């Protein structure tokens, strides 16, 4: 059985925002990947960036540095 871990889930209003964020975060070397938005969350486009909880602030800073917007950051057990 897989052990659930705390993850940071960053949601976006549009698919374009999610794809731009993925490119920026990968280019900056931020850990994580795009995932479908978990059922516990209602979000605009249905895609979210998932990363270890400890990397949430780093990912948000990378998005700020790239001039990108996001909807909200959640902490979930996934």
MMTF fields as JSON, N, C-alpha, C and O atoms, coordinates in Angstrom:
{
  "mmtfVersion": "1.0.0",
  "mmtfProducer": "UNKNOWN",
  "numBonds": 311,
  "numAtoms": 312,
  "numGroups": 78,
  "numChains": 1,
  "numModels": 1,
  "chainsPerModel": [1],
  "groupsPerChain": [78],
  "chainIdList": ["A"],
  "bondAtomList": [4, 2, 8, 6, 12, 10, 16, 14, 20, 18, 24, 22, 28, 26, 32, 30, 36, 34, 40, 38, 44, 42, 48, 46, 52, 50, 56, 54, 60, 58, 64, 62, 68, 66, 72, 70, 76, 74, 80, 78, 84, 82, 88, 86, 92, 90, 96, 94, 100, 98, 104, 102, 108, 106, 112, 110, 116, 114, 120, 118, 124, 122, 128, 126, 132, 130, 136, 134, 140, 138, 144, 142, 148, 146, 152, 150, 156, 154, 160, 158, 164, 162, 168, 166, 172, 170, 176, 174, 180, 178, 184, 182, 188, 186, 192, 190, 196, 194, 200, 198, 204, 202, 208, 206, 212, 210, 216, 214, 220, 218, 224, 222, 228, 226, 232, 230, 236, 234, 240, 238, 244, 242, 248, 246, 252, 250, 256, 254, 260, 258, 264, 262, 268, 266, 272, 270, 276, 274, 280, 278, 284, 282, 288, 286, 292, 290, 296, 294, 300, 298, 304, 302, 308, 306],
  "bondOrderList": [1, 1, 1, 1, 1, 1, 1, 1, 1, 1, 1, 1, 1, 1, 1, 1, 1, 1, 1, 1, 1, 1, 1, 1, 1, 1, 1, 1, 1, 1, 1, 1, 1, 1, 1, 1, 1, 1, 1, 1, 1, 1, 1, 1, 1, 1, 1, 1, 1, 1, 1, 1, 1, 1, 1, 1, 1, 1, 1, 1, 1, 1, 1, 1, 1, 1, 1, 1, 1, 1, 1, 1, 1, 1, 1, 1, 1],
  "groupList": [{"groupName": "UNK", "atomNameList": ["N", "CA", "C", "O"], "elementList": ["N", "C", "C", "O"], "formalChargeList": [0, 0, 0, 0], "bondAtomList": [1, 0, 2, 1, 3, 2], "bondOrderList": [1, 1, 2], "singleLetterCode": "X", "chemCompType": "L-PEPTIDE LINKING"}],
  "groupTypeList": [0, 0, 0, 0, 0, 0, 0, 0, 0, 0, 0, 0, 0, 0, 0, 0, 0, 0, 0, 0, 0, 0, 0, 0, 0, 0, 0, 0, 0, 0, 0, 0, 0, 0, 0, 0, 0, 0, 0, 0, 0, 0, 0, 0, 0, 0, 0, 0, 0, 0, 0, 0, 0, 0, 0, 0, 0, 0, 0, 0, 0, 0, 0, 0, 0, 0, 0, 0, 0, 0, 0, 0, 0, 0, 0, 0, 0, 0],
  "groupIdList": [1, 2, 3, 4, 5, 6, 7, 8, 9, 10, 11, 12, 13, 14, 15, 16, 17, 18, 19, 20, 21, 22, 23, 24, 25, 26, 27, 28, 29, 30, 31, 32, 33, 34, 35, 36, 37, 38, 39, 40, 41, 42, 43, 44, 45, 46, 47, 48, 49, 50, 51, 52, 53, 54, 55, 56, 57, 58, 59, 60, 61, 62, 63, 64, 65, 66, 67, 68, 69, 70, 71, 72, 73, 74, 75, 76, 77, 78],
  "secStructList": [7, 7, 7, 7, 7, 3, 3, 3, 3, 3, 3, 7, 1, 1, 2, 2, 2, 2, 2, 2, 2, 2, 2, 2, 2, 2, 2, 6, 6, 7, 7, 7, 3, 3, 3, 3, 7, 7, 6, 6, 7, 7, 7, 1, 1, 1, 3, 3, 3, 3, 3, 3, 4, 4, 4, 2, 2, 2, 2, 2, 2, 2, 2, 2, 2, 6, 6, 7, 7, 7, 1, 3, 3, 3, 3, 3, 3, 7],
  "xCoordList": [0.836, 0.0, 0.888, 1.874, 0.526, 1.289, 0.993, -0.166, 2.03, 1.872, 1.595, 2.301, 0.557, 0.234, 1.189, 1.579, 1.555, 2.471, 1.826, 0.975, 2.241, 1.77, 2.368, 3.575, 1.501, 1.921, 1.362, 0.29, 2.088, 1.59, 0.939, 1.54, -0.277, -1.004, -1.349, -2.106, -0.784, -0.975, -1.94, -1.68, -3.062, -4.078, -4.012, -3.457, -4.6, -4.574, -5.969, -6.796, -6.228, -7.543, -7.695, -8.801, -6.585, -6.668, -5.616, -4.609, -5.872, -4.899, -3.611, -2.522, -3.72, -2.527, -1.65, -0.429, -2.25, -1.475, -0.76, 0.403, -1.444, -0.847, 0.347, 1.379, 0.21, 1.301, 2.475, 3.629, 2.194, 3.273, 3.993, 5.219, 3.238, 3.829, 4.703, 5.803, 4.225, 5.018, 6.362, 7.402, 6.338, 7.593, 8.533, 9.726, 7.985, 8.807, 9.371, 10.547, 8.547, 8.988, 10.021, 10.986, 9.825, 10.813, 12.13, 13.203, 12.051, 13.262, 14.039, 15.267, 13.309, 13.954, 14.424, 15.063, 14.106, 14.537, 13.688, 14.125, 12.477, 11.588, 11.022, 10.575, 11.034, 10.472, 8.955, 8.309, 8.403, 6.958, 6.559, 7.398, 5.233, 4.703, 3.245, 2.601, 2.741, 1.325, 0.507, 0.88, -0.621, -1.525, -2.961, -3.215, -3.892, -5.297, -5.631, -5.12, -6.477, -6.844, -7.52, -8.456, -7.059, -7.686, -9.158, -9.564, -9.943, -11.386, -11.71, -12.766, -10.808, -11.05, -11.06, -11.507, -10.568, -10.409, -11.273, -11.383, -11.876, -12.54, -11.657, -11.358, -11.247, -10.364, -10.773, -11.482, -10.307, -10.679, -10.406, -11.344, -9.188, -8.857, -8.736, -8.701, -8.673, -8.564, -7.147, -6.942, -6.153, -4.75, -4.109, -4.464, -3.161, -2.492, -1.047, -0.718, -0.192, 1.204, 1.275, 0.804, 1.846, 1.98, 3.457, 4.248, 3.82, 5.213, 5.249, 4.237, 6.408, 6.522, 6.168, 6.505, 5.496, 5.022, 6.152, 5.933, 7.318, 8.446, 8.922, 9.685, 8.485, 8.9, 7.837, 7.995, 6.763, 5.663, 6.128, 5.83, 6.852, 7.298, 8.281, 8.268, 9.127, 10.073, 9.321, 9.644, 8.32, 7.53, 6.797, 6.771, 6.205, 5.504, 6.468, 6.123, 7.662, 8.653, 9.08, 9.258, 9.246, 9.585, 8.489, 8.777, 7.229, 6.118, 6.119, 5.898, 6.365, 6.448, 7.568, 7.381, 8.741, 9.898, 9.615, 10.129, 8.792, 8.448, 7.269, 6.887, 6.691, 5.568, 4.269, 3.4, 4.141, 2.963, 2.007, 2.423, 0.726, -0.315, -0.751, -0.635, -1.251, -1.871, -3.091, -3.249, -3.957, -5.205, -5.013, -5.314, -4.507, -4.362, -3.394, -3.199, -2.791, -1.915, -2.573, -2.964, -2.69, -3.309, -2.263, -1.251, -2.494, -1.693, -2.621, -3.62, -2.284, -3.13, -2.303, -1.111, -2.94, -2.323, -2.636, -3.797, -1.611, -1.79, -0.878, -0.877],
  "yCoordList": [-1.175, 0.0, 1.249, 1.323, 2.213, 3.442, 4.373, 4.58, 4.922, 5.861, 7.255, 7.729, 7.901, 9.253, 10.245, 10.098, 11.261, 12.3, 13.655, 13.821, 14.63, 15.996, 16.531, 16.451, 17.074, 17.647, 19.049, 19.357, 19.885, 21.198, 21.041, 20.485, 21.524, 21.454, 22.887, 23.569, 23.325, 24.689, 24.632, 23.953, 25.351, 25.318, 26.571, 27.598, 26.449, 27.517, 27.727, 26.815, 28.931, 29.239, 28.725, 28.395, 28.654, 28.215, 27.156, 27.042, 26.396, 25.391, 26.055, 25.533, 27.184, 27.906, 28.292, 28.146, 28.78, 29.116, 27.885, 27.966, 26.753, 25.518, 25.086, 24.683, 25.169, 24.755, 25.721, 25.292, 27.017, 28.001, 27.779, 27.87, 27.493, 27.238, 25.992, 25.985, 24.949, 23.72, 24.006, 23.559, 24.732, 25.066, 25.872, 25.58, 26.893, 27.751, 26.975, 27.123, 26.154, 25.402, 24.341, 24.129, 23.68, 22.692, 23.372, 22.865, 24.517, 25.246, 25.712, 25.788, 26.023, 26.487, 25.318, 25.522, 24.095, 22.92, 22.629, 21.911, 23.175, 22.917, 21.506, 21.094, 20.763, 19.411, 19.457, 20.389, 18.454, 18.347, 18.03, 17.826, 17.994, 17.694, 18.138, 18.366, 18.255, 18.561, 17.302, 16.202, 17.491, 16.384, 16.858, 18.061, 15.923, 16.346, 16.873, 16.363, 17.88, 18.452, 17.365, 16.719, 17.158, 16.158, 16.481, 17.642, 15.456, 15.614, 16.54, 17.171, 16.627, 17.477, 18.961, 19.785, 19.294, 20.694, 20.972, 20.142, 22.142, 22.624, 23.721, 24.698, 23.561, 24.561, 24.804, 24.007, 25.924, 26.364, 25.409, 25.021, 25.022, 24.323, 22.815, 22.128, 22.287, 20.84, 20.317, 19.11, 21.207, 20.808, 21.553, 22.697, 20.899, 21.513, 21.037, 19.969, 21.829, 21.453, 20.792, 21.36, 19.624, 18.895, 18.751, 18.303, 19.136, 19.084, 18.715, 18.827, 18.275, 18.043, 19.319, 20.42, 19.174, 20.328, 21.317, 22.528, 20.832, 21.697, 22.57, 23.512, 22.271, 23.04, 24.026, 24.633, 24.196, 25.078, 26.521, 27.152, 27.04, 28.433, 28.639, 29.68, 27.657, 27.744, 27.795, 28.6, 26.937, 26.919, 28.237, 28.778, 28.76, 30.046, 31.162, 32.023, 31.156, 32.178, 32.057, 33.068, 30.835, 30.622, 31.17, 31.778, 30.957, 31.485, 33.017, 33.655, 33.598, 35.069, 35.602, 36.559, 34.957, 35.398, 35.331, 36.14, 34.359, 34.195, 35.082, 35.116, 35.801, 36.681, 35.937, 36.425, 34.753, 33.925, 33.955, 34.105, 33.81, 33.793, 32.365, 31.486, 32.151, 30.888, 31.194, 32.302, 30.194, 30.404, 30.309, 31.251, 29.153, 28.927, 27.774, 26.919, 27.762, 26.657, 25.921, 26.53, 24.609, 23.765, 22.842, 22.557, 22.379, 21.325, 20.124, 20.198, 19.013, 17.822, 16.574, 16.53, 15.574, 14.256, 13.496, 13.189, 13.19, 12.457, 11.25, 10.503],
  "zCoordList": [0.0, 0.0, 0.0, 0.733, -0.823, -0.944, 0.229, 0.587, 0.815, 1.931, 1.367, 0.477, 1.901, 1.455, 2.1, 3.258, 1.321, 1.786, 1.572, 0.697, 2.384, 2.171, 0.879, 0.651, 0.046, -1.223, -1.359, -0.837, -2.055, -2.437, -3.798, -4.718, -3.928, -5.189, -5.578, -4.887, -6.686, -7.163, -8.34, -9.334, -8.221, -9.268, -10.135, -9.746, -11.325, -12.319, -12.885, -12.873, -13.379, -13.935, -15.358, -15.785, -16.099, -17.491, -17.782, -17.084, -18.816, -19.247, -19.717, -19.473, -20.379, -20.829, -19.641, -19.707, -18.559, -17.36, -16.818, -16.421, -16.799, -16.278, -17.128, -16.592, -18.439, -19.336, -19.234, -19.223, -19.16, -18.994, -17.664, -17.594, -16.625, -15.311, -15.357, -14.805, -16.005, -16.113, -16.771, -16.289, -17.844, -18.554, -17.66, -17.579, -16.987, -16.131, -14.945, -14.609, -14.313, -13.136, -13.508, -12.773, -14.633, -15.075, -15.444, -15.118, -16.122, -16.506, -15.276, -15.299, -14.2, -12.962, -12.096, -11.064, -12.521, -11.76, -10.539, -9.639, -10.491, -9.355, -9.453, -10.524, -8.352, -8.39, -8.516, -8.037, -9.158, -9.293, -10.71, -11.588, -10.916, -12.245, -12.312, -11.288, -13.538, -13.714, -13.454, -13.861, -12.762, -12.468, -12.715, -12.771, -12.862, -12.84, -11.452, -10.456, -11.379, -10.08, -9.239, -9.709, -8.01, -7.14, -6.882, -6.934, -6.608, -6.39, -5.232, -5.218, -4.257, -3.082, -3.418, -2.62, -4.6, -5.0, -6.227, -7.13, -6.241, -7.447, -8.009, -7.324, -9.241, -9.841, -11.284, -11.897, -11.803, -13.13, -14.271, -14.968, -14.489, -15.727, -15.604, -16.625, -14.426, -14.271, -14.212, -14.093, -14.293, -14.187, -13.027, -12.742, -12.356, -11.212, -11.156, -11.672, -10.532, -10.304, -8.93, -7.945, -8.86, -7.606, -7.278, -8.107, -6.058, -5.613, -4.14, -3.448, -3.653, -2.208, -1.448, -1.886, -0.319, 0.449, 0.77, 0.74, 1.067, 1.398, 0.251, 0.467, -0.965, -2.14, -2.616, -3.676, -1.855, -2.271, -2.448, -3.463, -1.472, -1.561, -2.703, -3.359, -2.939, -4.054, -5.376, -6.249, -5.52, -6.762, -6.949, -8.054, -5.886, -5.982, -6.37, -7.179, -5.806, -6.153, -7.608, -8.287, -8.09, -9.507, -10.41, -11.441, -10.026, -10.815, -10.791, -11.819, -9.624, -9.526, -10.422, -11.173, -10.324, -11.115, -12.613, -13.385, -13.021, -14.434, -14.836, -16.006, -13.865, -14.153, -14.413, -15.135, -13.823, -14.062, -12.873, -11.725, -13.171, -12.147, -11.871, -12.725, -10.673, -10.319, -9.478, -8.966, -9.342, -8.633, -7.117, -6.384, -6.656, -5.225, -4.981, -5.845, -3.795, -3.382, -2.219, -1.223, -2.36, -1.338, -0.749, -1.389, 0.448, 1.083, 1.248, 1.964, 0.579, 0.62, 0.88, 0.576, 1.439, 1.551, 0.276, 0.002, -0.504, -1.771, -1.804, -2.782]
}
